[in-house]
Amino acid sequence: MSTANTAFPIQHEPELLGKTVVVIGGSAGIGFETARQARAQGATLILTARNPERLQRAANELNAVSNAAFDATDPASLDRFFRELPMIDHVMVTAGRPYYARLRDMDFAQVRRLVDEHLLLVLQIARNAVNKVRPGGTLLFMSGTAGRRAAVGLGVTSALTAALPALIGNLALELAPIRVNLIAAGFVDTPLSAQLLGDELEQRRNQLRATLPIRRVVEPADVAALAVHIMVNTALTGATYDIDGGQQFVAA
Ligand SMILES: NC(=O)c1ccc[n+]([C@@H]2O[C@H](COP(=O)([O-])OP(=O)(O)OC[C@H]3O[C@@H](n4cnc5c(N)ncnc54)[C@H](OP(=O)(O)O)[C@@H]3O)[C@@H](O)[C@H]2O)c1
């Protein structure tokens, strides 16, 4: 006699039902995919980015309740955005891009932009979030694993990579019971990576497929799944979560 497997599939309630998720940088790449997965888990979405047309397209596709086009590194615009927000549960921040340059070639305007996007923006969002994020919600920021190894051209990126986990720990204490967390990614196959690598994108993907311990490229969906988990798991605060397919341990 054969016994059939149980005919009762496990039903999960959507994990972000009733929660409002703000994604600053939600029109593309990791931010867009995080918004998409949060929506699939029942979240109400509020999206921001600079380019209004691309943002509107993303907001329509994901059925966001609202969207706002502004540069997140402009403190006045950021303050206004937060002032007009209802109470929310989670903020994911994916604004920003890297800057690589040898000391002798360094453009200090670019260095200031990097510090603005990856350090001051964290502080400004943290201060704004105090009155808007419900207890137990998380602020979630992005960093990388590549800057952990010294390399010519990585100076400022390395310095920020080292600074952010320390800042996140401090903010987690200061903002409690709001949680504060950091995701450190390696190469992720996003529009930003495509733009940075141009014609060399496919070659880079192949190199990573051959050398990464996971033998595949990390996708925005991988990072988004981690981001949604950090939103849902209320034990997580003050920590940095690596997601790079093992890239930091190989010469890739
Ligand atoms: N991709 C990677 O390999 C990788 C690895 C490690 C870390 N990261 C970091 O992860 C974050 C997301 O990367 P991604 O690859 O998903 O980038 P992406 O594909 O370029 O998407 C970035 C999103 O943020 C928005 N944005 C950028 N600057 C902004 C600003 N100043 N104010 C408001 N919105 C802004 C963009 O829209 P608009 O351009 O219209 O503003 C877009 O919606 C970045 O901080 C990046 O440095 C990426």
The ligand as an SDF file (V2000), in Angstrom:
LIG
                    3D

 48 52  0  0  0  0  0  0  0  0999 V2000
   25.2520   46.5780   -7.7300 N   0  0  0  0  0  0  0  0  0  0  0  0
   26.2890   46.2200   -6.9860 C   0  0  0  0  0  0  0  0  0  0  0  0
   27.1210   45.4120   -7.4120 O   0  0  0  0  0  0  0  0  0  0  0  0
   26.4530   46.7870   -5.5870 C   0  0  0  0  0  0  0  0  0  0  0  0
   27.3980   46.1840   -4.7380 C   0  0  0  0  0  0  0  0  0  0  0  0
   27.5630   46.6780   -3.4570 C   0  0  0  0  0  0  0  0  0  0  0  0
   26.8370   47.7840   -3.0430 C   0  0  0  0  0  0  0  0  0  0  0  0
   25.9440   48.3590   -3.9150 N   0  0  0  0  0  0  0  0  0  0  0  0
   25.2080   49.5370   -3.4440 C   0  0  0  0  0  0  0  0  0  0  0  0
   23.8410   49.1930   -3.3610 O   0  0  0  0  0  0  0  0  0  0  0  0
   23.0390   50.3370   -3.6860 C   0  0  0  0  0  0  0  0  0  0  0  0
   22.0590   49.9670   -4.7980 C   0  0  0  0  0  0  0  0  0  0  0  0
   22.7920   49.5650   -5.9310 O   0  0  0  0  0  0  0  0  0  0  0  0
   22.0820   49.1330   -7.3000 P   0  0  0  0  0  0  0  0  0  0  0  0
   23.1090   48.3550   -8.0310 O   0  0  0  0  0  0  0  0  0  0  0  0
   20.7420   48.5450   -7.0350 O   0  0  0  0  0  0  0  0  0  0  0  0
   21.9350   50.5740   -8.0090 O   0  0  0  0  0  0  0  0  0  0  0  0
   20.9810   51.0370   -9.2380 P   0  0  0  0  0  0  0  0  0  0  0  0
   20.6690   49.8800  -10.1060 O   0  0  0  0  0  0  0  0  0  0  0  0
   21.6900   52.2040   -9.8510 O   0  0  0  0  0  0  0  0  0  0  0  0
   19.6610   51.5670   -8.5000 O   0  0  0  0  0  0  0  0  0  0  0  0
   19.7970   52.6630   -7.6270 C   0  0  0  0  0  0  0  0  0  0  0  0
   18.4390   53.2490   -7.2920 C   0  0  0  0  0  0  0  0  0  0  0  0
   18.6290   54.3720   -6.4140 O   0  0  0  0  0  0  0  0  0  0  0  0
   18.1640   55.5680   -7.0360 C   0  0  0  0  0  0  0  0  0  0  0  0
   19.1000   56.6250   -6.6210 N   0  0  0  0  0  0  0  0  0  0  0  0
   20.4240   56.6950   -6.8580 C   0  0  0  0  0  0  0  0  0  0  0  0
   20.9470   57.8000   -6.3150 N   0  0  0  0  0  0  0  0  0  0  0  0
   19.9240   58.4460   -5.7050 C   0  0  0  0  0  0  0  0  0  0  0  0
   19.8200   59.6470   -4.9630 C   0  0  0  0  0  0  0  0  0  0  0  0
   20.8930   60.4270   -4.7450 N   0  0  0  0  0  0  0  0  0  0  0  0
   18.6120   60.0080   -4.4600 N   0  0  0  0  0  0  0  0  0  0  0  0
   17.5150   59.2460   -4.6910 C   0  0  0  0  0  0  0  0  0  0  0  0
   17.5550   58.0880   -5.3830 N   0  0  0  0  0  0  0  0  0  0  0  0
   18.7460   57.6990   -5.8870 C   0  0  0  0  0  0  0  0  0  0  0  0
   18.1530   55.2540   -8.5320 C   0  0  0  0  0  0  0  0  0  0  0  0
   17.2250   56.0240   -9.2730 O   0  0  0  0  0  0  0  0  0  0  0  0
   17.6320   57.4980   -9.8810 P   0  0  0  0  0  0  0  0  0  0  0  0
   18.9310   57.2870  -10.6120 O   0  0  0  0  0  0  0  0  0  0  0  0
   16.4850   57.8900  -10.7330 O   0  0  0  0  0  0  0  0  0  0  0  0
   17.8050   58.3790   -8.7020 O   0  0  0  0  0  0  0  0  0  0  0  0
   17.7060   53.7980   -8.5020 C   0  0  0  0  0  0  0  0  0  0  0  0
   16.3150   53.7170   -8.2520 O   0  0  0  0  0  0  0  0  0  0  0  0
   24.0250   51.4530   -4.0560 C   0  0  0  0  0  0  0  0  0  0  0  0
   24.2560   52.2540   -2.9240 O   0  0  0  0  0  0  0  0  0  0  0  0
   25.2910   50.7070   -4.4270 C   0  0  0  0  0  0  0  0  0  0  0  0
   26.4550   51.4900   -4.2200 O   0  0  0  0  0  0  0  0  0  0  0  0
   25.7240   47.8850   -5.1560 C   0  0  0  0  0  0  0  0  0  0  0  0
  1  2  1  0
  2  3  2  0
  2  4  1  0
  4  5  1  0
  4 48  2  0
  5  6  2  0
  6  7  1  0
  7  8  2  0
  8  9  1  0
  8 48  1  0
  9 10  1  0
  9 46  1  0
 10 11  1  0
 11 12  1  0
 11 44  1  0
 12 13  1  0
 13 14  1  0
 14 15  2  0
 14 16  1  0
 14 17  1  0
 17 18  1  0
 18 19  2  0
 18 20  1  0
 18 21  1  0
 21 22  1  0
 22 23  1  0
 23 24  1  0
 23 42  1  0
 24 25  1  0
 25 26  1  0
 25 36  1  0
 26 27  1  0
 26 35  1  0
 27 28  2  0
 28 29  1  0
 29 30  1  0
 29 35  2  0
 30 31  1  0
 30 32  2  0
 32 33  1  0
 33 34  2  0
 34 35  1  0
 36 37  1  0
 36 42  1  0
 37 38  1  0
 38 39  2  0
 38 40  1  0
 38 41  1  0
 42 43  1  0
 44 45  1  0
 44 46  1  0
 46 47  1  0
M  CHG  2   8   1  16  -1
M  END
$$$$
